[in-house]
C-alpha cells in the first residue's frame, strides 16, 4: 500500500491526529466515568472515538514502518519505530474502558426506564458510586499510560527528525 497523501508521507500527517486524539479521548473517558450526567449524553460519541482511535493508531504505525523503509537507516529512527508499537496496548486499554463505561451507561439507562415509584430498580447509591470510582480510576490509568507513551514516542520521533538538522543560532542568509 502507498502511504502518501499530496506527496507527503502519510505517517507525518496521521501522527498529529493520534497525538491530539489520544489524550482527548482519555480525558473524555475520565469525564464520563466521573460525571453521570455527562455519561448519559456523551457515552456514544466517546465510545465511537475510542473505537476509531485504535485503527488510526495501527495505520499510523504501518505508515511509519513504510516511511522507515524509505529513509536512510539511523539509530534514532530505529528507536522511534521500536517505541511506536508501545502505544497499541494503551489504545486497547482506552477502548476497553470506553466499552465498560458504555455498558454501565446502558445498565443505568435500562434501570431508569424500568423504574417506577412503587418499584425503583436503580442500583443503590453505594453501587453507583463504587462503579463510578472504579471506572474513573481505570480511565485515569489508561489515559495517563497512553499519554505518557505518546509523549515518549513523539519525543523520540522529533529527535529522529530534528536532532543535528538545525542550528542553535540563526543562519546568515
C-alpha atoms as a printed R data frame, in Angstrom:
    type eleno elety resid chain resno       x      y      z
1   ATOM     1    CA   UNK     A     1   0.000  0.000  0.000
2   ATOM     2    CA   UNK     A     2   1.153  3.524 -0.763
3   ATOM     3    CA   UNK     A     3   1.261  5.627  2.409
4   ATOM     4    CA   UNK     A     4   1.384  9.115  0.922
5   ATOM     5    CA   UNK     A     5  -1.069 11.982  0.681
6   ATOM     6    CA   UNK     A     6  -0.496 15.003 -1.552
7   ATOM     7    CA   UNK     A     7   3.149 13.984 -1.900
8   ATOM     8    CA   UNK     A     8   3.765 13.778  1.875
9   ATOM     9    CA   UNK     A     9   4.372 10.608  3.863
10  ATOM    10    CA   UNK     A    10   1.033  9.758  5.493
11  ATOM    11    CA   UNK     A    11   2.752  9.000  8.813
12  ATOM    12    CA   UNK     A    12   3.713 12.656  9.183
13  ATOM    13    CA   UNK     A    13   0.049 13.654  8.876
14  ATOM    14    CA   UNK     A    14  -1.571 10.830 10.849
15  ATOM    15    CA   UNK     A    15   0.769 11.127 13.812
16  ATOM    16    CA   UNK     A    16  -0.661 14.557 14.633
17  ATOM    17    CA   UNK     A    17  -4.179 13.132 14.808
18  ATOM    18    CA   UNK     A    18  -3.046 10.362 17.152
19  ATOM    19    CA   UNK     A    19  -1.111 12.824 19.327
20  ATOM    20    CA   UNK     A    20  -4.186 15.038 19.739
21  ATOM    21    CA   UNK     A    21  -6.908 12.389 19.893
22  ATOM    22    CA   UNK     A    22  -5.289 10.002 22.372
23  ATOM    23    CA   UNK     A    23  -5.281 12.391 25.358
24  ATOM    24    CA   UNK     A    24  -8.582 13.921 24.206
25  ATOM    25    CA   UNK     A    25 -10.325 10.543 24.193
26  ATOM    26    CA   UNK     A    26  -8.699  9.744 27.529
27  ATOM    27    CA   UNK     A    27  -9.864 12.995 29.125
28  ATOM    28    CA   UNK     A    28 -13.340 12.400 27.726
29  ATOM    29    CA   UNK     A    29 -13.349  8.950 29.309
30  ATOM    30    CA   UNK     A    30 -12.379 10.427 32.673
31  ATOM    31    CA   UNK     A    31 -15.189 12.985 32.430
32  ATOM    32    CA   UNK     A    32 -17.894 10.481 31.508
33  ATOM    33    CA   UNK     A    33 -16.679  7.959 34.075
34  ATOM    34    CA   UNK     A    34 -16.743 10.505 36.899
35  ATOM    35    CA   UNK     A    35 -19.781 12.560 35.879
36  ATOM    36    CA   UNK     A    36 -23.042 10.620 35.404
37  ATOM    37    CA   UNK     A    37 -24.847 13.479 33.628
38  ATOM    38    CA   UNK     A    38 -22.071 13.690 31.026
39  ATOM    39    CA   UNK     A    39 -22.036  9.901 30.684
40  ATOM    40    CA   UNK     A    40 -25.768  9.869 29.828
41  ATOM    41    CA   UNK     A    41 -25.146 12.259 26.930
42  ATOM    42    CA   UNK     A    42 -21.603 11.525 25.712
43  ATOM    43    CA   UNK     A    43 -21.003  7.802 26.095
44  ATOM    44    CA   UNK     A    44 -21.802  7.008 22.450
45  ATOM    45    CA   UNK     A    45 -19.531  9.670 20.861
46  ATOM    46    CA   UNK     A    46 -16.685  8.795 23.236
47  ATOM    47    CA   UNK     A    47 -17.099  5.076 22.524
48  ATOM    48    CA   UNK     A    48 -17.026  5.760 18.774
49  ATOM    49    CA   UNK     A    49 -13.924  7.956 19.164
50  ATOM    50    CA   UNK     A    50 -12.126  5.256 21.179
51  ATOM    51    CA   UNK     A    51 -13.136  2.629 18.615
52  ATOM    52    CA   UNK     A    52 -11.762  4.765 15.764
53  ATOM    53    CA   UNK     A    53  -8.575  5.685 17.626
54  ATOM    54    CA   UNK     A    54  -7.293  2.096 17.669
55  ATOM    55    CA   UNK     A    55  -7.301  1.559 13.882
56  ATOM    56    CA   UNK     A    56  -5.993  5.102 13.407
57  ATOM    57    CA   UNK     A    57  -3.053  4.241 15.649
58  ATOM    58    CA   UNK     A    58  -2.428  0.981 13.801
59  ATOM    59    CA   UNK     A    59  -2.492  2.685 10.388
60  ATOM    60    CA   UNK     A    60  -0.131  5.353 11.731
61  ATOM    61    CA   UNK     A    61   2.296  2.634 12.820
62  ATOM    62    CA   UNK     A    62   2.075  0.919  9.419
63  ATOM    63    CA   UNK     A    63   2.649  4.248  7.670
64  ATOM    64    CA   UNK     A    64   5.668  4.824  9.919
65  ATOM    65    CA   UNK     A    65   7.127  1.439  9.015
66  ATOM    66    CA   UNK     A    66   6.517  2.238  5.338
67  ATOM    67    CA   UNK     A    67   8.348  5.554  5.822
68  ATOM    68    CA   UNK     A    68  11.231  3.935  7.718
69  ATOM    69    CA   UNK     A    69  11.924  1.710  4.711
70  ATOM    70    CA   UNK     A    70  12.288  4.859  2.577
71  ATOM    71    CA   UNK     A    71  14.701  6.922  4.681
72  ATOM    72    CA   UNK     A    72  18.361  6.287  5.459
73  ATOM    73    CA   UNK     A    73  18.946  3.949  8.366
74  ATOM    74    CA   UNK     A    74  19.636  5.764 11.628
75  ATOM    75    CA   UNK     A    75  19.675  4.655 15.261
76  ATOM    76    CA   UNK     A    76  17.211  7.376 16.295
77  ATOM    77    CA   UNK     A    77  14.707  6.305 13.642
78  ATOM    78    CA   UNK     A    78  15.074  2.660 14.668
79  ATOM    79    CA   UNK     A    79  14.465  3.638 18.300
80  ATOM    80    CA   UNK     A    80  11.379  5.646 17.339
81  ATOM    81    CA   UNK     A    81   9.973  2.795 15.257
82  ATOM    82    CA   UNK     A    82  10.506  0.349 18.103
83  ATOM    83    CA   UNK     A    83   8.758  2.672 20.558
84  ATOM    84    CA   UNK     A    84   5.883  3.337 18.150
85  ATOM    85    CA   UNK     A    85   4.256 -0.001 18.795
86  ATOM    86    CA   UNK     A    86   4.203  0.658 22.547
87  ATOM    87    CA   UNK     A    87   1.013  2.692 22.097
88  ATOM    88    CA   UNK     A    88  -1.068 -0.272 20.895
89  ATOM    89    CA   UNK     A    89  -1.794 -1.815 24.337
90  ATOM    90    CA   UNK     A    90  -2.763  1.627 25.638
91  ATOM    91    CA   UNK     A    91  -5.145  2.213 22.736
92  ATOM    92    CA   UNK     A    92  -6.723 -1.137 23.550
93  ATOM    93    CA   UNK     A    93  -6.947 -0.089 27.206
94  ATOM    94    CA   UNK     A    94  -8.747  3.129 26.241
95  ATOM    95    CA   UNK     A    95 -11.171  1.120 24.110
96  ATOM    96    CA   UNK     A    96 -11.835 -1.404 26.887
97  ATOM    97    CA   UNK     A    97 -12.511  1.400 29.373
98  ATOM    98    CA   UNK     A    98 -14.840  3.044 26.831
99  ATOM    99    CA   UNK     A    99 -16.740 -0.233 26.394
100 ATOM   100    CA   UNK     A   100 -17.038 -0.679 30.175
101 ATOM   101    CA   UNK     A   101 -18.313  2.874 30.609
102 ATOM   102    CA   UNK     A   102 -20.765  2.356 27.740
103 ATOM   103    CA   UNK     A   103 -22.006 -0.871 29.311
104 ATOM   104    CA   UNK     A   104 -22.536  0.911 32.628
105 ATOM   105    CA   UNK     A   105 -24.379  3.741 30.849
106 ATOM   106    CA   UNK     A   106 -26.705  1.184 29.240
107 ATOM   107    CA   UNK     A   107 -27.302 -0.518 32.593
108 ATOM   108    CA   UNK     A   108 -28.125  2.852 34.162
109 ATOM   109    CA   UNK     A   109 -30.445  3.788 31.294
110 ATOM   110    CA   UNK     A   110 -32.278  0.454 31.397
111 ATOM   111    CA   UNK     A   111 -32.664  0.638 35.159
112 ATOM   112    CA   UNK     A   112 -34.021  4.178 34.937
113 ATOM   113    CA   UNK     A   113 -36.511  3.234 32.217
114 ATOM   114    CA   UNK     A   114 -37.816  0.251 34.177
115 ATOM   115    CA   UNK     A   115 -38.084  2.069 37.493
116 ATOM   116    CA   UNK     A   116 -41.436  3.049 38.896
117 ATOM   117    CA   UNK     A   117 -42.396  4.862 42.067
118 ATOM   118    CA   UNK     A   118 -43.535  1.588 43.586
119 ATOM   119    CA   UNK     A   119 -40.522 -0.455 42.478
120 ATOM   120    CA   UNK     A   120 -37.348  1.558 41.887
121 ATOM   121    CA   UNK     A   121 -34.880 -0.650 40.029
122 ATOM   122    CA   UNK     A   122 -31.886  1.658 40.050
123 ATOM   123    CA   UNK     A   123 -28.728  0.269 41.582
124 ATOM   124    CA   UNK     A   124 -28.173  1.566 45.085
125 ATOM   125    CA   UNK     A   125 -26.239  4.797 45.559
126 ATOM   126    CA   UNK     A   126 -23.305  2.859 47.014
127 ATOM   127    CA   UNK     A   127 -23.086  0.661 43.924
128 ATOM   128    CA   UNK     A   128 -23.356  3.644 41.578
129 ATOM   129    CA   UNK     A   129 -20.600  5.476 43.445
130 ATOM   130    CA   UNK     A   130 -18.364  2.387 43.615
131 ATOM   131    CA   UNK     A   131 -18.747  1.665 39.893
132 ATOM   132    CA   UNK     A   132 -18.127  5.337 39.097
133 ATOM   133    CA   UNK     A   133 -14.945  5.358 41.180
134 ATOM   134    CA   UNK     A   134 -13.636  2.145 39.612
135 ATOM   135    CA   UNK     A   135 -14.390  3.383 36.084
136 ATOM   136    CA   UNK     A   136 -12.781  6.749 36.831
137 ATOM   137    CA   UNK     A   137  -9.630  5.115 38.189
138 ATOM   138    CA   UNK     A   138  -9.471  2.862 35.112
139 ATOM   139    CA   UNK     A   139  -9.942  5.875 32.816
140 ATOM   140    CA   UNK     A   140  -7.243  7.866 34.633
141 ATOM   141    CA   UNK     A   141  -4.799  4.939 34.488
142 ATOM   142    CA   UNK     A   142  -5.397  4.258 30.781
143 ATOM   143    CA   UNK     A   143  -5.224  7.963 29.928
144 ATOM   144    CA   UNK     A   144  -2.021  8.508 31.909
145 ATOM   145    CA   UNK     A   145  -0.351  5.470 30.353
146 ATOM   146    CA   UNK     A   146  -1.440  6.342 26.827
147 ATOM   147    CA   UNK     A   147  -0.471  9.996 27.164
148 ATOM   148    CA   UNK     A   148   2.930  9.211 28.674
149 ATOM   149    CA   UNK     A   149   3.607  6.683 25.908
150 ATOM   150    CA   UNK     A   150   2.557  9.158 23.194
151 ATOM   151    CA   UNK     A   151   4.886 11.774 24.686
152 ATOM   152    CA   UNK     A   152   7.797  9.314 24.717
153 ATOM   153    CA   UNK     A   153   7.147  8.168 21.148
154 ATOM   154    CA   UNK     A   154   6.716 11.742 19.916
155 ATOM   155    CA   UNK     A   155   9.886 12.869 21.632
156 ATOM   156    CA   UNK     A   156  11.908 10.088 20.026
157 ATOM   157    CA   UNK     A   157  10.323 10.877 16.642
158 ATOM   158    CA   UNK     A   158  11.127 14.561 16.879
159 ATOM   159    CA   UNK     A   159  14.717 13.721 17.852
160 ATOM   160    CA   UNK     A   160  14.973 11.373 14.875
161 ATOM   161    CA   UNK     A   161  13.828 14.132 12.523
162 ATOM   162    CA   UNK     A   162  15.378 17.257 14.011
163 ATOM   163    CA   UNK     A   163  18.475 16.323 16.035
164 ATOM   164    CA   UNK     A   164  21.523 17.673 14.240
165 ATOM   165    CA   UNK     A   165  19.494 19.230 11.422
166 ATOM   166    CA   UNK     A   166  19.137 22.782 12.662
167 ATOM   167    CA   UNK     A   167  21.365 25.497 14.060
168 ATOM   168    CA   UNK     A   168  21.122 26.925 17.563
169 ATOM   169    CA   UNK     A   169  21.730 30.361 16.097
170 ATOM   170    CA   UNK     A   170  20.113 31.973 13.047
171 ATOM   171    CA   UNK     A   171  21.886 31.247  9.788
172 ATOM   172    CA   UNK     A   172  23.252 34.107  7.712
173 ATOM   173    CA   UNK     A   173  21.211 34.434  4.591
